[in-house]
Amino acid sequence: MEKQVKKLVETHQQLVHSEGVKVVSHVQREDDDWILHTLMLEGIDVPFKYKRKKQYRSLKGARVNLTYYPESETVAGMEFEYMKVVRIRVA
């Protein structure tokens, strides 16, 4: 684990870091002035979400290193869990 990631995880106890996970699906859609990215990872049933100002090349099939924390949102009265990505890098 890189020095910067190690410091982040130690400072913020709720953060989780995963390395070399395979992206099965990558969807990009507009959300006001932002592009909302949603990733589904191999062997994990919870979506990983993050925002960027621009579209990005598709990460489908790539291996990535992620730093994230659990979050939830309510849609139509139902609560859904997802992982909020703080940092993402192609492995």
N, C-alpha and C positions, 0 to 999 in steps of 0.2 A: 504494500500500500504506500502510495506516495506521501511525502511529508505534509503537503497542504491538506490532503484528504484526512490523514491521521489527526491533524490538529482540529479540523472541522468536527469530526466524529467525537473527539474527546471533549470539545467545548459544548456541543449540543447533544445531549444524551439520547434524544429521540431519533437522531439520524442513523441510517443503516447504509452500509457500503457493500455493493456486490460487484464482482469483477468477472469479465468474460462471459456474460450471459447473452444468449442468442435472441435476436429480435425476430418474432414470428410475423408481426403486423405493425405497420407504421402509417397512421392516418394524420393528414394535415388539413385543418380547416380554419377559415377566418373567424375571428372573435373580436369584433370592433377593429382596432388598429393592430391587433396582434394575430399571430398564427398559433393556434392551439395544436400541439402535437400529442398524439396518444399512441403509446407503444403497448403491445402485448408481447410478453416474453415467454420463452419456451419453459413449460412446466409450471407456470404461474398463472392463476386465473384472475388476478386483479390487474386492471389497467394502470399504466404509469403515464402521468400527464406533466407537460411543461409548456411554457409559452416562449416564443421568440418573435422578434419584429419582422423577420423574413422567412420565406419558405426555405427548407433545407433539403438536401438530397435524401432520397429514401434510405432508411436504415434497415429495411427488410432484409433478413439473412445475415446481417452484420453482428459481430460480437461487440458488446459495449460494457463500459465500466460506469456504474450509476451510484450516486449518493442521493438518498431520498428519505422521506418520512411518511407514515400513514396519515391519511386525511379522509374526510367523508363529506358528501354533499347530499342535499335532499332534492329529489326530482319527483314531482307529482305526488308528494307526500311520502315517498319511500326513500330511505337512506341507503346510499351506495358508498362503499369504501373504494378508495383508489390511493395510489402512491404519488405524492407530489415530488417531482424530480428537482433537486437543487443543483446538481452537477452531472453532466453526461459527457463521456469521451468515447470515441471509437477505440476498441482494444487493439 
